[in-house]
Amino acid sequence: MGGVLVGSNDSWDSHVRSQFVFQVEQGSDYALNVRCFEGGGGAQLELQELLFSGPGTYKTVLLGDVVNGGSAVFAP
């Protein structure tokens, strides 16, 4: 309720990679809801974050991969 839709892909093209990029404030907590529907065959879903270290310089890590600098994820 009161959320913001960041991205949507209504396609059944399982081989197409969809990326949705949005920026959040560091050090804040956010509720993230992800819906992924699999209609046959293999299913994949990765949540990644970009960690910026300077202008045009960043690394990509999986969300929840705290060992490599990713943000912690908590599930109720």
PyMOL Python script that loads the backbone (N, CA, C, O; Angstrom):
from pymol import cmd

cmd.read_pdbstr("""\
ATOM      1  N   MET A   1       0.828  -1.172   0.000  1.00  0.00           N
ATOM      2  CA  MET A   1       0.000   0.000   0.000  1.00  0.00           C
ATOM      3  C   MET A   1       0.881   1.247   0.000  1.00  0.00           C
ATOM      4  O   MET A   1       1.766   1.383   0.845  1.00  0.00           O
ATOM      5  N   GLY A   2       0.647   2.132  -0.921  1.00  0.00           N
ATOM      6  CA  GLY A   2       1.438   3.340  -0.986  1.00  0.00           C
ATOM      7  C   GLY A   2       2.819   3.147  -1.587  1.00  0.00           C
ATOM      8  O   GLY A   2       3.672   4.026  -1.463  1.00  0.00           O
ATOM      9  N   GLY A   3       3.057   2.002  -2.242  1.00  0.00           N
ATOM     10  CA  GLY A   3       4.366   1.727  -2.812  1.00  0.00           C
ATOM     11  C   GLY A   3       4.559   2.365  -4.169  1.00  0.00           C
ATOM     12  O   GLY A   3       3.650   2.985  -4.722  1.00  0.00           O
ATOM     13  N   VAL A   4       5.754   2.203  -4.689  1.00  0.00           N
ATOM     14  CA  VAL A   4       6.116   2.722  -6.000  1.00  0.00           C
ATOM     15  C   VAL A   4       6.531   1.549  -6.873  1.00  0.00           C
ATOM     16  O   VAL A   4       7.394   0.761  -6.485  1.00  0.00           O
ATOM     17  N   LEU A   5       5.922   1.425  -8.054  1.00  0.00           N
ATOM     18  CA  LEU A   5       6.311   0.385  -8.999  1.00  0.00           C
ATOM     19  C   LEU A   5       7.613   0.809  -9.664  1.00  0.00           C
ATOM     20  O   LEU A   5       7.683   1.863 -10.297  1.00  0.00           O
ATOM     21  N   VAL A   6       8.637  -0.016  -9.517  1.00  0.00           N
ATOM     22  CA  VAL A   6       9.947   0.299 -10.079  1.00  0.00           C
ATOM     23  C   VAL A   6      10.076  -0.253 -11.483  1.00  0.00           C
ATOM     24  O   VAL A   6      10.656   0.401 -12.350  1.00  0.00           O
ATOM     25  N   GLY A   7       9.549  -1.440 -11.727  1.00  0.00           N
ATOM     26  CA  GLY A   7       9.645  -2.035 -13.049  1.00  0.00           C
ATOM     27  C   GLY A   7       8.641  -3.140 -13.224  1.00  0.00           C
ATOM     28  O   GLY A   7       8.134  -3.706 -12.255  1.00  0.00           O
ATOM     29  N   SER A   8       8.358  -3.444 -14.484  1.00  0.00           N
ATOM     30  CA  SER A   8       7.422  -4.512 -14.792  1.00  0.00           C
ATOM     31  C   SER A   8       7.772  -5.089 -16.161  1.00  0.00           C
ATOM     32  O   SER A   8       8.131  -4.359 -17.084  1.00  0.00           O
ATOM     33  N   ASN A   9       7.661  -6.406 -16.273  1.00  0.00           N
ATOM     34  CA  ASN A   9       7.888  -7.074 -17.547  1.00  0.00           C
ATOM     35  C   ASN A   9       6.759  -8.074 -17.723  1.00  0.00           C
ATOM     36  O   ASN A   9       6.747  -9.123 -17.079  1.00  0.00           O
ATOM     37  N   ASP A  10       5.817  -7.755 -18.586  1.00  0.00           N
ATOM     38  CA  ASP A  10       4.647  -8.608 -18.809  1.00  0.00           C
ATOM     39  C   ASP A  10       4.886  -9.655 -19.884  1.00  0.00           C
ATOM     40  O   ASP A  10       3.942 -10.306 -20.332  1.00  0.00           O
ATOM     41  N   SER A  11       6.120  -9.824 -20.299  1.00  0.00           N
ATOM     42  CA  SER A  11       6.447 -10.708 -21.407  1.00  0.00           C
ATOM     43  C   SER A  11       6.707 -12.133 -20.928  1.00  0.00           C
ATOM     44  O   SER A  11       7.127 -12.347 -19.791  1.00  0.00           O
ATOM     45  N   TRP A  12       6.458 -13.097 -21.797  1.00  0.00           N
ATOM     46  CA  TRP A  12       6.787 -14.498 -21.518  1.00  0.00           C
ATOM     47  C   TRP A  12       8.119 -14.869 -22.143  1.00  0.00           C
ATOM     48  O   TRP A  12       8.449 -16.052 -22.232  1.00  0.00           O
ATOM     49  N   ASP A  13       8.890 -13.884 -22.577  1.00  0.00           N
ATOM     50  CA  ASP A  13      10.196 -14.135 -23.192  1.00  0.00           C
ATOM     51  C   ASP A  13      11.218 -14.449 -22.110  1.00  0.00           C
ATOM     52  O   ASP A  13      11.892 -13.548 -21.611  1.00  0.00           O
ATOM     53  N   SER A  14      11.336 -15.715 -21.747  1.00  0.00           N
ATOM     54  CA  SER A  14      12.187 -16.100 -20.629  1.00  0.00           C
ATOM     55  C   SER A  14      13.670 -15.838 -20.879  1.00  0.00           C
ATOM     56  O   SER A  14      14.447 -15.714 -19.933  1.00  0.00           O
ATOM     57  N   HIS A  15      14.059 -15.753 -22.135  1.00  0.00           N
ATOM     58  CA  HIS A  15      15.478 -15.553 -22.431  1.00  0.00           C
ATOM     59  C   HIS A  15      15.880 -14.078 -22.423  1.00  0.00           C
ATOM     60  O   HIS A  15      17.062 -13.761 -22.557  1.00  0.00           O
ATOM     61  N   VAL A  16      14.918 -13.183 -22.268  1.00  0.00           N
ATOM     62  CA  VAL A  16      15.207 -11.754 -22.282  1.00  0.00           C
ATOM     63  C   VAL A  16      15.528 -11.282 -20.866  1.00  0.00           C
ATOM     64  O   VAL A  16      14.773 -11.547 -19.930  1.00  0.00           O
ATOM     65  N   ARG A  17      16.626 -10.597 -20.718  1.00  0.00           N
ATOM     66  CA  ARG A  17      17.027 -10.082 -19.416  1.00  0.00           C
ATOM     67  C   ARG A  17      16.411  -8.702 -19.219  1.00  0.00           C
ATOM     68  O   ARG A  17      16.591  -7.807 -20.045  1.00  0.00           O
ATOM     69  N   SER A  18      15.694  -8.541 -18.133  1.00  0.00           N
ATOM     70  CA  SER A  18      15.081  -7.253 -17.811  1.00  0.00           C
ATOM     71  C   SER A  18      15.825  -6.642 -16.638  1.00  0.00           C
ATOM     72  O   SER A  18      16.110  -7.316 -15.649  1.00  0.00           O
ATOM     73  N   GLN A  19      16.134  -5.371 -16.756  1.00  0.00           N
ATOM     74  CA  GLN A  19      16.813  -4.678 -15.673  1.00  0.00           C
ATOM     75  C   GLN A  19      16.014  -3.441 -15.305  1.00  0.00           C
ATOM     76  O   GLN A  19      15.557  -2.697 -16.173  1.00  0.00           O
ATOM     77  N   PHE A  20      15.855  -3.233 -14.014  1.00  0.00           N
ATOM     78  CA  PHE A  20      15.176  -2.061 -13.501  1.00  0.00           C
ATOM     79  C   PHE A  20      16.102  -1.422 -12.485  1.00  0.00           C
ATOM     80  O   PHE A  20      16.488  -2.059 -11.506  1.00  0.00           O
ATOM     81  N   VAL A  21      16.456  -0.181 -12.709  1.00  0.00           N
ATOM     82  CA  VAL A  21      17.425   0.499 -11.858  1.00  0.00           C
ATOM     83  C   VAL A  21      16.723   1.629 -11.111  1.00  0.00           C
ATOM     84  O   VAL A  21      15.983   2.417 -11.701  1.00  0.00           O
ATOM     85  N   PHE A  22      16.967   1.695  -9.804  1.00  0.00           N
ATOM     86  CA  PHE A  22      16.445   2.794  -9.005  1.00  0.00           C
ATOM     87  C   PHE A  22      17.436   3.095  -7.897  1.00  0.00           C
ATOM     88  O   PHE A  22      18.237   2.240  -7.518  1.00  0.00           O
ATOM     89  N   GLN A  23      17.380   4.307  -7.382  1.00  0.00           N
ATOM     90  CA  GLN A  23      18.346   4.761  -6.385  1.00  0.00           C
ATOM     91  C   GLN A  23      17.657   4.922  -5.033  1.00  0.00           C
ATOM     92  O   GLN A  23      16.539   5.431  -4.951  1.00  0.00           O
ATOM     93  N   VAL A  24      18.335   4.483  -3.980  1.00  0.00           N
ATOM     94  CA  VAL A  24      17.830   4.640  -2.614  1.00  0.00           C
ATOM     95  C   VAL A  24      18.913   5.280  -1.757  1.00  0.00           C
ATOM     96  O   VAL A  24      20.088   5.278  -2.124  1.00  0.00           O
ATOM     97  N   GLU A  25      18.517   5.819  -0.627  1.00  0.00           N
ATOM     98  CA  GLU A  25      19.465   6.430   0.296  1.00  0.00           C
ATOM     99  C   GLU A  25      20.212   5.346   1.072  1.00  0.00           C
ATOM    100  O   GLU A  25      19.598   4.397   1.560  1.00  0.00           O
ATOM    101  N   GLN A  26      21.502   5.480   1.186  1.00  0.00           N
ATOM    102  CA  GLN A  26      22.335   4.534   1.924  1.00  0.00           C
ATOM    103  C   GLN A  26      22.004   4.624   3.412  1.00  0.00           C
ATOM    104  O   GLN A  26      21.783   5.712   3.946  1.00  0.00           O
ATOM    105  N   GLY A  27      21.974   3.476   4.068  1.00  0.00           N
ATOM    106  CA  GLY A  27      21.733   3.432   5.500  1.00  0.00           C
ATOM    107  C   GLY A  27      20.272   3.465   5.896  1.00  0.00           C
ATOM    108  O   GLY A  27      19.958   3.593   7.079  1.00  0.00           O
ATOM    109  N   SER A  28      19.372   3.353   4.933  1.00  0.00           N
ATOM    110  CA  SER A  28      17.938   3.355   5.222  1.00  0.00           C
ATOM    111  C   SER A  28      17.371   1.962   5.008  1.00  0.00           C
ATOM    112  O   SER A  28      17.967   1.142   4.310  1.00  0.00           O
ATOM    113  N   ASP A  29      16.225   1.699   5.607  1.00  0.00           N
ATOM    114  CA  ASP A  29      15.534   0.420   5.433  1.00  0.00           C
ATOM    115  C   ASP A  29      14.377   0.599   4.458  1.00  0.00           C
ATOM    116  O   ASP A  29      13.663   1.601   4.505  1.00  0.00           O
ATOM    117  N   TYR A  30      14.198  -0.379   3.573  1.00  0.00           N
ATOM    118  CA  TYR A  30      13.135  -0.326   2.579  1.00  0.00           C
ATOM    119  C   TYR A  30      12.441  -1.676   2.510  1.00  0.00           C
ATOM    120  O   TYR A  30      13.085  -2.721   2.610  1.00  0.00           O
ATOM    121  N   ALA A  31      11.139  -1.652   2.341  1.00  0.00           N
ATOM    122  CA  ALA A  31      10.386  -2.876   2.095  1.00  0.00           C
ATOM    123  C   ALA A  31      10.399  -3.114   0.584  1.00  0.00           C
ATOM    124  O   ALA A  31      10.053  -2.225  -0.193  1.00  0.00           O
ATOM    125  N   LEU A  32      10.796  -4.303   0.182  1.00  0.00           N
ATOM    126  CA  LEU A  32      10.892  -4.634  -1.238  1.00  0.00           C
ATOM    127  C   LEU A  32      10.025  -5.850  -1.505  1.00  0.00           C
ATOM    128  O   LEU A  32      10.222  -6.904  -0.900  1.00  0.00           O
ATOM    129  N   ASN A  33       9.081  -5.711  -2.397  1.00  0.00           N
ATOM    130  CA  ASN A  33       8.215  -6.821  -2.795  1.00  0.00           C
ATOM    131  C   ASN A  33       8.532  -7.184  -4.237  1.00  0.00           C
ATOM    132  O   ASN A  33       8.509  -6.326  -5.119  1.00  0.00           O
ATOM    133  N   VAL A  34       8.827  -8.460  -4.475  1.00  0.00           N
ATOM    134  CA  VAL A  34       9.154  -8.938  -5.809  1.00  0.00           C
ATOM    135  C   VAL A  34       8.188 -10.054  -6.157  1.00  0.00           C
ATOM    136  O   VAL A  34       7.996 -10.986  -5.377  1.00  0.00           O
ATOM    137  N   ARG A  35       7.585  -9.957  -7.324  1.00  0.00           N
ATOM    138  CA  ARG A  35       6.711 -11.016  -7.819  1.00  0.00           C
ATOM    139  C   ARG A  35       7.325 -11.587  -9.080  1.00  0.00           C
ATOM    140  O   ARG A  35       7.615 -10.861 -10.032  1.00  0.00           O
ATOM    141  N   CYS A  36       7.519 -12.882  -9.077  1.00  0.00           N
ATOM    142  CA  CYS A  36       8.129 -13.553 -10.215  1.00  0.00           C
ATOM    143  C   CYS A  36       7.269 -14.757 -10.554  1.00  0.00           C
ATOM    144  O   CYS A  36       7.064 -15.633  -9.713  1.00  0.00           O
ATOM    145  N   PHE A  37       6.770 -14.806 -11.769  1.00  0.00           N
ATOM    146  CA  PHE A  37       5.915 -15.901 -12.208  1.00  0.00           C
ATOM    147  C   PHE A  37       6.656 -16.752 -13.222  1.00  0.00           C
ATOM    148  O   PHE A  37       7.217 -16.230 -14.186  1.00  0.00           O
ATOM    149  N   GLU A  38       6.659 -18.043 -13.012  1.00  0.00           N
ATOM    150  CA  GLU A  38       7.346 -18.980 -13.888  1.00  0.00           C
ATOM    151  C   GLU A  38       6.284 -19.864 -14.527  1.00  0.00           C
ATOM    152  O   GLU A  38       5.504 -20.512 -13.830  1.00  0.00           O
ATOM    153  N   GLY A  39       6.259 -19.887 -15.854  1.00  0.00           N
ATOM    154  CA  GLY A  39       5.212 -20.614 -16.559  1.00  0.00           C
ATOM    155  C   GLY A  39       5.683 -21.885 -17.236  1.00  0.00           C
ATOM    156  O   GLY A  39       4.977 -22.407 -18.099  1.00  0.00           O
ATOM    157  N   GLY A  40       6.834 -22.399 -16.883  1.00  0.00           N
ATOM    158  CA  GLY A  40       7.360 -23.608 -17.506  1.00  0.00           C
ATOM    159  C   GLY A  40       8.824 -23.420 -17.837  1.00  0.00           C
ATOM    160  O   GLY A  40       9.254 -22.321 -18.188  1.00  0.00           O
ATOM    161  N   GLY A  41       9.581 -24.482 -17.725  1.00  0.00           N
ATOM    162  CA  GLY A  41      11.011 -24.377 -17.979  1.00  0.00           C
ATOM    163  C   GLY A  41      11.730 -23.842 -16.757  1.00  0.00           C
ATOM    164  O   GLY A  41      11.179 -23.832 -15.656  1.00  0.00           O
ATOM    165  N   GLY A  42      12.948 -23.401 -16.953  1.00  0.00           N
ATOM    166  CA  GLY A  42      13.738 -22.887 -15.839  1.00  0.00           C
ATOM    167  C   GLY A  42      13.327 -21.476 -15.454  1.00  0.00           C
ATOM    168  O   GLY A  42      12.906 -20.695 -16.307  1.00  0.00           O
ATOM    169  N   ALA A  43      13.445 -21.153 -14.203  1.00  0.00           N
ATOM    170  CA  ALA A  43      13.115 -19.818 -13.724  1.00  0.00           C
ATOM    171  C   ALA A  43      14.333 -19.230 -13.022  1.00  0.00           C
ATOM    172  O   ALA A  43      15.058 -19.933 -12.318  1.00  0.00           O
ATOM    173  N   GLN A  44      14.545 -17.944 -13.221  1.00  0.00           N
ATOM    174  CA  GLN A  44      15.671 -17.271 -12.592  1.00  0.00           C
ATOM    175  C   GLN A  44      15.243 -15.895 -12.118  1.00  0.00           C
ATOM    176  O   GLN A  44      14.439 -15.218 -12.759  1.00  0.00           O
ATOM    177  N   LEU A  45      15.788 -15.501 -10.998  1.00  0.00           N
ATOM    178  CA  LEU A  45      15.567 -14.158 -10.497  1.00  0.00           C
ATOM    179  C   LEU A  45      16.781 -13.781  -9.661  1.00  0.00           C
ATOM    180  O   LEU A  45      17.140 -14.491  -8.722  1.00  0.00           O
ATOM    181  N   GLU A  46      17.405 -12.675  -9.999  1.00  0.00           N
ATOM    182  CA  GLU A  46      18.530 -12.163  -9.227  1.00  0.00           C
ATOM    183  C   GLU A  46      18.243 -10.712  -8.866  1.00  0.00           C
ATOM    184  O   GLU A  46      17.789  -9.928  -9.699  1.00  0.00           O
ATOM    185  N   LEU A  47      18.512 -10.373  -7.623  1.00  0.00           N
ATOM    186  CA  LEU A  47      18.415  -8.987  -7.191  1.00  0.00           C
ATOM    187  C   LEU A  47      19.831  -8.515  -6.920  1.00  0.00           C
ATOM    188  O   LEU A  47      20.513  -9.028  -6.033  1.00  0.00           O
ATOM    189  N   GLN A  48      20.262  -7.534  -7.691  1.00  0.00           N
ATOM    190  CA  GLN A  48      21.623  -7.034  -7.591  1.00  0.00           C
ATOM    191  C   GLN A  48      21.603  -5.575  -7.177  1.00  0.00           C
ATOM    192  O   GLN A  48      20.609  -4.873  -7.361  1.00  0.00           O
ATOM    193  N   GLU A  49      22.709  -5.135  -6.620  1.00  0.00           N
ATOM    194  CA  GLU A  49      22.860  -3.719  -6.331  1.00  0.00           C
ATOM    195  C   GLU A  49      24.189  -3.230  -6.874  1.00  0.00           C
ATOM    196  O   GLU A  49      25.164  -3.977  -6.951  1.00  0.00           O
ATOM    197  N   LEU A  50      24.204  -1.973  -7.245  1.00  0.00           N
ATOM    198  CA  LEU A  50      25.424  -1.341  -7.750  1.00  0.00           C
ATOM    199  C   LEU A  50      26.009  -0.509  -6.626  1.00  0.00           C
ATOM    200  O   LEU A  50      25.336   0.361  -6.076  1.00  0.00           O
ATOM    201  N   LEU A  51      27.248  -0.772  -6.288  1.00  0.00           N
ATOM    202  CA  LEU A  51      27.937  -0.028  -5.236  1.00  0.00           C
ATOM    203  C   LEU A  51      28.892   0.954  -5.889  1.00  0.00           C
ATOM    204  O   LEU A  51      29.885   0.550  -6.494  1.00  0.00           O
ATOM    205  N   PHE A  52      28.599   2.234  -5.770  1.00  0.00           N
ATOM    206  CA  PHE A  52      29.405   3.276  -6.404  1.00  0.00           C
ATOM    207  C   PHE A  52      30.551   3.682  -5.498  1.00  0.00           C
ATOM    208  O   PHE A  52      30.367   3.884  -4.297  1.00  0.00           O
ATOM    209  N   SER A  53      31.742   3.802  -6.085  1.00  0.00           N
ATOM    210  CA  SER A  53      32.909   4.230  -5.322  1.00  0.00           C
ATOM    211  C   SER A  53      33.487   5.526  -5.867  1.00  0.00           C
ATOM    212  O   SER A  53      34.481   6.033  -5.347  1.00  0.00           O
ATOM    213  N   GLY A  54      32.876   6.059  -6.901  1.00  0.00           N
ATOM    214  CA  GLY A  54      33.332   7.306  -7.496  1.00  0.00           C
ATOM    215  C   GLY A  54      32.573   7.535  -8.788  1.00  0.00           C
ATOM    216  O   GLY A  54      31.805   6.669  -9.209  1.00  0.00           O
ATOM    217  N   PRO A  55      32.764   8.668  -9.422  1.00  0.00           N
ATOM    218  CA  PRO A  55      32.056   8.961 -10.673  1.00  0.00           C
ATOM    219  C   PRO A  55      32.341   7.903 -11.741  1.00  0.00           C
ATOM    220  O   PRO A  55      33.482   7.736 -12.169  1.00  0.00           O
ATOM    221  N   GLY A  56      31.303   7.197 -12.162  1.00  0.00           N
ATOM    222  CA  GLY A  56      31.434   6.180 -13.201  1.00  0.00           C
ATOM    223  C   GLY A  56      32.096   4.892 -12.741  1.00  0.00           C
ATOM    224  O   GLY A  56      32.365   4.015 -13.563  1.00  0.00           O
ATOM    225  N   THR A  57      32.365   4.757 -11.451  1.00  0.00           N
ATOM    226  CA  THR A  57      33.034   3.567 -10.932  1.00  0.00           C
ATOM    227  C   THR A  57      32.109   2.841  -9.962  1.00  0.00           C
ATOM    228  O   THR A  57      31.671   3.416  -8.966  1.00  0.00           O
ATOM    229  N   TYR A  58      31.815   1.583 -10.255  1.00  0.00           N
ATOM    230  CA  TYR A  58      30.932   0.810  -9.386  1.00  0.00           C
ATOM    231  C   TYR A  58      31.214  -0.675  -9.540  1.00  0.00           C
ATOM    232  O   TYR A  58      31.864  -1.105 -10.493  1.00  0.00           O
ATOM    233  N   LYS A  59      30.714  -1.448  -8.588  1.00  0.00           N
ATOM    234  CA  LYS A  59      30.753  -2.901  -8.723  1.00  0.00           C
ATOM    235  C   LYS A  59      29.346  -3.424  -8.469  1.00  0.00           C
ATOM    236  O   LYS A  59      28.559  -2.804  -7.754  1.00  0.00           O
ATOM    237  N   THR A  60      29.042  -4.572  -9.064  1.00  0.00           N
ATOM    238  CA  THR A  60      27.735  -5.195  -8.930  1.00  0.00           C
ATOM    239  C   THR A  60      27.850  -6.371  -7.971  1.00  0.00           C
ATOM    240  O   THR A  60      28.723  -7.223  -8.131  1.00  0.00           O
ATOM    241  N   VAL A  61      26.972  -6.419  -6.978  1.00  0.00           N
ATOM    242  CA  VAL A  61      26.920  -7.539  -6.039  1.00  0.00           C
ATOM    243  C   VAL A  61      25.465  -7.967  -5.870  1.00  0.00           C
ATOM    244  O   VAL A  61      24.543  -7.178  -6.076  1.00  0.00           O
ATOM    245  N   LEU A  62      25.280  -9.209  -5.499  1.00  0.00           N
ATOM    246  CA  LEU A  62      23.932  -9.691  -5.242  1.00  0.00           C
ATOM    247  C   LEU A  62      23.398  -9.073  -3.959  1.00  0.00           C
ATOM    248  O   LEU A  62      24.131  -8.932  -2.980  1.00  0.00           O
ATOM    249  N   LEU A  63      22.147  -8.713  -3.963  1.00  0.00           N
ATOM    250  CA  LEU A  63      21.507  -8.191  -2.765  1.00  0.00           C
ATOM    251  C   LEU A  63      21.539  -9.277  -1.707  1.00  0.00           C
ATOM    252  O   LEU A  63      21.116 -10.404  -1.963  1.00  0.00           O
ATOM    253  N   GLY A  64      22.033  -8.955  -0.525  1.00  0.00           N
ATOM    254  CA  GLY A  64      22.162  -9.933   0.545  1.00  0.00           C
ATOM    255  C   GLY A  64      23.545 -10.545   0.659  1.00  0.00           C
ATOM    256  O   GLY A  64      23.817 -11.270   1.615  1.00  0.00           O
ATOM    257  N   ASP A  65      24.425 -10.269  -0.295  1.00  0.00           N
ATOM    258  CA  ASP A  65      25.791 -10.801  -0.257  1.00  0.00           C
ATOM    259  C   ASP A  65      26.665  -9.860   0.572  1.00  0.00           C
ATOM    260  O   ASP A  65      27.480  -9.119   0.023  1.00  0.00           O
ATOM    261  N   VAL A  66      26.493  -9.892   1.885  1.00  0.00           N
ATOM    262  CA  VAL A  66      27.206  -8.960   2.765  1.00  0.00           C
ATOM    263  C   VAL A  66      28.713  -9.210   2.781  1.00  0.00           C
ATOM    264  O   VAL A  66      29.485  -8.293   3.061  1.00  0.00           O
ATOM    265  N   VAL A  67      29.136 -10.422   2.488  1.00  0.00           N
ATOM    266  CA  VAL A  67      30.577 -10.731   2.458  1.00  0.00           C
ATOM    267  C   VAL A  67      31.283  -9.899   1.390  1.00  0.00           C
ATOM    268  O   VAL A  67      32.427  -9.485   1.581  1.00  0.00           O
ATOM    269  N   ASN A  68      30.605  -9.650   0.259  1.00  0.00           N
ATOM    270  CA  ASN A  68      31.201  -8.883  -0.839  1.00  0.00           C
ATOM    271  C   ASN A  68      30.707  -7.441  -0.881  1.00  0.00           C
ATOM    272  O   ASN A  68      30.872  -6.760  -1.893  1.00  0.00           O
ATOM    273  N   GLY A  69      30.099  -6.966   0.215  1.00  0.00           N
ATOM    274  CA  GLY A  69      29.690  -5.563   0.302  1.00  0.00           C
ATOM    275  C   GLY A  69      28.229  -5.307   0.042  1.00  0.00           C
ATOM    276  O   GLY A  69      27.794  -4.157   0.100  1.00  0.00           O
ATOM    277  N   GLY A  70      27.453  -6.336  -0.242  1.00  0.00           N
ATOM    278  CA  GLY A  70      26.025  -6.155  -0.491  1.00  0.00           C
ATOM    279  C   GLY A  70      25.258  -5.830   0.780  1.00  0.00           C
ATOM    280  O   GLY A  70      25.729  -6.102   1.885  1.00  0.00           O
ATOM    281  N   SER A  71      24.089  -5.255   0.624  1.00  0.00           N
ATOM    282  CA  SER A  71      23.245  -4.907   1.758  1.00  0.00           C
ATOM    283  C   SER A  71      22.620  -6.157   2.365  1.00  0.00           C
ATOM    284  O   SER A  71      22.305  -7.118   1.663  1.00  0.00           O
ATOM    285  N   ALA A  72      22.448  -6.124   3.675  1.00  0.00           N
ATOM    286  CA  ALA A  72      21.791  -7.238   4.373  1.00  0.00           C
ATOM    287  C   ALA A  72      20.309  -7.259   4.017  1.00  0.00           C
ATOM    288  O   ALA A  72      19.692  -6.214   3.811  1.00  0.00           O
ATOM    289  N   VAL A  73      19.748  -8.459   3.946  1.00  0.00           N
ATOM    290  CA  VAL A  73      18.333  -8.646   3.645  1.00  0.00           C
ATOM    291  C   VAL A  73      17.688  -9.400   4.787  1.00  0.00           C
ATOM    292  O   VAL A  73      18.212 -10.413   5.251  1.00  0.00           O
ATOM    293  N   PHE A  74      16.559  -8.908   5.233  1.00  0.00           N
ATOM    294  CA  PHE A  74      15.827  -9.548   6.330  1.00  0.00           C
ATOM    295  C   PHE A  74      14.437  -9.914   5.848  1.00  0.00           C
ATOM    296  O   PHE A  74      13.762  -9.102   5.216  1.00  0.00           O
ATOM    297  N   ALA A  75      14.009 -11.122   6.139  1.00  0.00           N
ATOM    298  CA  ALA A  75      12.668 -11.587   5.765  1.00  0.00           C
ATOM    299  C   ALA A  75      11.867 -11.835   7.035  1.00  0.00           C
ATOM    300  O   ALA A  75      12.371 -12.442   7.980  1.00  0.00           O
ATOM    301  N   PRO A  76      10.614 -11.366   7.061  1.00  0.00           N
ATOM    302  CA  PRO A  76       9.788 -11.593   8.264  1.00  0.00           C
ATOM    303  C   PRO A  76       9.443 -13.054   8.452  1.00  0.00           C
ATOM    304  O   PRO A  76       8.758 -13.408   9.411  1.00  0.00           O
TER     305      PRO A  76
END
""", "prot")
cmd.dss("prot")
cmd.show_as("cartoon", "prot")
cmd.util.cbc("prot")
cmd.orient("prot")
